[in-house]
Amino acid sequence: MKKLIITFLLLTASLSFAHAKNYTLDKDVFFDTTTKIMSGKNKMPVTGTVKRYYKDGKLEMSGTFIEGLAQGDTKGYYETGKLCYVSHYRDGVLDGIVKTYTPEGKLRKEESFVYGLADGKTKKYYPDGKLFSETSYKDGVKEGFEVIYFSGGGVEKRIPYSADKITGIMTAFYESGKILSEISYSGGKPDGFTKIYFDDG
């Protein structure tokens, strides 16, 4: 039975792509109110590659859609032609790794999604490519630690989150690595002690 189901699904996918076409967004197809890509002719969901172009004809975006819903990687580009972002979709929602880049081609941000919600590590980078921050998410909210780094690479701040609110002890550091301060939080507000330390300990 499992083999039969798998065979049927593969056959269905093959037939869908057999009729896949190339479309231009805002010309041949458009987004409807449900975020599906619809044909401008018969108002039906489309299957194929959808692209959008800048006014000068350069490619702005390209993605694959099945029955009107984004599937797999969608790529966006700057007018210079350099990659701006890569977003991974499943059934029309973000699912997987999303990467955004600077106009110079450096990685700016990297996010992890599970069926539309941020889940896992979100990383941001300095213009030179070094790690600026790393934040943990679960089901769309901050859960765990957010770590901010100095441009030189050491930890500048370590912030604990629970249900999207600072909860626990937020710790800041000198560039030497020694502790600068410790502040106790509960539910996003300072609650308890605050300690400040000199660089010499």
N, C-alpha and C positions, 0 to 999 in steps of 0.2 A: 504493500500500500504506500509506504514512504517513497519507494522508487517511482511509483506511478505519479504521486503528487509532485515530486521534484521534476520529473519529465514534463509534466503539464505546465509547470511554472516556467521552465526553460523554453518550452515551445511558445508560450504566451509572450515572453520577453522577446524572443526572436521575431515573432510576427509584428510586435509593436515597433521594433527598430527597422523592420523591413519597410515600414511605411513612414519612417522618420524623415523629416525634411529640415532644411535650414530656414530660419525665420529672422526677421529684423524687428526688434522691439520698438514699439511706438509707430511702426509702419505696417507690418503684416499682422502683428499680434500685440496684445496689451494685457496688463494686470487687471483682473476684476477685483471686486470687494473682498473676495475670499483668498486673495494672494495667488490665485491660479493664473497661468498664462493661457489666454483665450485667443482663438483665431478671429481676426477682424472681419472675415468673410461670413463664416457660419456660426460664430459665437460659441464654438465648441473648444474644449481643452485640447492643447496641441502636444504632440510628441515629436521631439527633435532637438536640434541645436538652436538656441536663441541667442542673438547677438544684438548689442547696441553700439552705435557709432557716434563719435563726436561730429560736430558740424563740418569739420574739414575732412571727414571720411575715415579717420583713424579709429581703430577698434577701442571701445570703452569697456565692454563686458561681453563675456561668452559663457554659456552654461547649457547643460543638458536638462531637458524637461520630459517627463513621462506623464501622460494624461494631465498636463497642465501644471504638474508639481516638479520643483527642482530636485534633481537626483545627482549625487556625485559632486564633483568640483565645479564651482563657478569662479571664474577669474575676472578681476577688474584691472584696468590699465590706466596709467597716467597718459596725458596727451603726448608725452615724449615716447610712448611705446613701452616704457618700463612697467613691470608688474607692480600693481598697487595692493592687491589682496587676493587670497585664495580662500574660499569658504566651502566647506563640505556640507552637503544637504542629504537628508533622507526624508522622503515623502513631503517635501516642501518646507521642512524646518531644519535649522542648523543641527548637525550631528557629526561630531568629530573635531578636527583641529581647524581653527581659523587663524590665518596669518596675514598681518598687514605690514606693508613696507614703506619706507621713506621714498621720496622722489629720487634719491641717490641710490636706491636699491638695497639699503640696509634694513634688516628685520626690526620693525618697530614694536610689534605686539604679537603675542601668541596665546590663543585661548582654546580651551577645551569645552565642548558642548555635548550634552547627552539629550537628544530629542528636544531641542529648543532651549534648554537651560544650561547655564554655565555650570560645569561640573569637572573638578580637577584643578590643575594649576593654570593661572593666568600670569604670563610673564611680559614685562615691559623692558625696553632697552634704551640705553643712552644712544645719542646720535653716532657714537663711535662703535656701537655694537655690543658694548659691555652691558651686563644685566643691571637694570635699575631697580626692579621690584619683582616679587614673586608672591602671588596671593592664592590661597586655597578656597575653592568654592564647592558647595554641595547643594544640588537641587536649586540652583539659581541665586543662592545667597552665600555671603562670606562665612566660612566655617573652618576654623583652624587658624593658622598664622599668616599674617602678611609681613613679609620681610623686605625692607628697603635697604639698598646698598649705596655706599659711597662710590663715586666715580672711579676710585682707585681699587675697588673690589671688596673692601671690608663691610661688615654689617653696620648700618647706621641706626636702624630702628627695627624692633621686633614687636608686632602688635597682635594680640590674641583676639579672635572673633568667635562668637557663638550666635547663631541665628541673625547674622548681619550686624551685630552690635559688639563693640569692644567689651570684652569680658575677661578679666584676669589681670595680669601684671604686664603693662606696656613698658618695654625696656629700650632705652636709647644708649648709644655707645659713642665714645670718642673714636677718632680714626685710628688711634693706637690699639683699639680693641677693648679698652677698659670701659666699665659701665659709667655712663654719664648720669642717668636718672632711672628711677623705677616708680611707676605710678599705678596704683590699684584702680581697676574699673569694674563696674557692674552694670549691665544693661545699657552700655554706651555712655555712662557718666562716671566721673571720678568718684570712687567710693572706698575710702580707707586711707592708706598712707601714701605719702609722696616723699621720695628720697632723692637727694641730689648729691653727687660725688665729685670731688676734685680729680683732675687727671692723674695726680700723683697717688691716688688711692685714699 
